[in-house]
Amino acid sequence: MTTKDKLDKLITASNELNLKTEQLNEYIIEFEEFLEDAGIGVGAWSKVPLSGQGEEDWLLGYAKLHGKWRIAVRRAGFGTLSNASTPMPLVNAARILRLEAVQQMQELVDALTEKTNEYIADINALHLPTGRAVT
């Protein structure tokens, strides 16, 4: 096989990968839109790290970025918040992170449900009066 033949195979594979990556991005955007339409206004991060490429772990989450709720990733920064990185929209992350994240959407939904239930319990614990708050 000549170098040209090998390059042609590479280009064909690259084109297919780009098409599949667009499908992956569409899935992420649709999932994000579903959460937004459902009125999920709670941020949470999965407890299961994504490995991505390299030595750093990443976390999948749902966070308000630039005024809009987004499915996001950030470096894990285990131990202290100062070690964690600024979140970025998942659709802007490296392809390997997007691939791993889509496989862990169930964990994100679990984290969002847990955080939502924590807020409900915290508000219930306040024993707020019904009706007029100030009488």
Secondary structure, DSSP 4 states (H G I P E B T S, - for coil): --HHHHHHHHHHHHHHHHHHHHHHHHHHHHHHHHHHHTT----EE-SS-B--SSS--EEEEEEEETTEEEEEEEE--TT-GGGSPPPEEGGGS-HHHHHHHHHTHHHHHHHHHHHHHHHHHHHHHT-PPSS-S--
